Amino acid sequence: MDISDMRRDFESEGLDRDALDTNPILQFQTWFGDAREAGILEPNAMSLATTGDDGMPDIRTVLLKYFDDSGFVFYTNYGSRKARELAENPQAALLFPWLALNRQVRIQGKVEKVSKTESLRYFASRPRGSQIGAWVSEQSRAITSRGLLEQKVAEIKRRFSEGEIPLPDFWGGYRVVPERIEFWQGRPSRLHDRFEYVKQHDGWVIDRLQP
């Protein structure tokens, strides 16, 4: 199927260097707020790219749950494919595709596990069904039927029928510690505005990139 004629021009006011915050986390916070106010569905949805020892890139969508100057935090099963790849190569890339605003944010950095205290605090805030789901799923591993998954759900519900559901020792958070962050604003004729922040010892260096 030839879809080469699918295109649209990006109309926006553009992005100027003077409009950027010197701190990319504060700039991200501003754009994230814009995405929420615009009604974008799940503005915290981000593509997470990883690469293991085999060198084959892998990508999936996960949800950002927290961010600050230390980095961008998401949660997962520590036995999942992404976790195995991060154990082999603790670096990752993130992409926030806020296309309704003609914007993207790209982030690259090293990855570290968050503390158990942080994981426990977030796990306790999850709906009970999601807590059960974390116990049930051996994420990324093959299963012969949906029925087996539902049986495991029933078993976990019986096991934790009373009281709080504890944090599984195989589940928790990762923090992507940014070393490079790019803010992309679509412009007409594909002459987009791109500004890249690169981490230095004494702060961040900002460059305009060609589209």
Secondary structure, DSSP 8 states (H G I E B T S, - for coil): ---TT-----------GGGS-SSHHHHHHHHHHHHHHTT-S-TTEEEEEEE-TT--EEEEEEE--EEETTEEEEEEETTSHHHHHHHHS-EEEEEEEEGGGTEEEEEEEEEEE--HHHHHHHHHHS-HHHHHHHHH--TTS--S-HHHHHHHHHHHHHHTSSS-----TTEEEEEEEEEEEEEEE--GGG--EEEEEEEETTEEEEEEE--
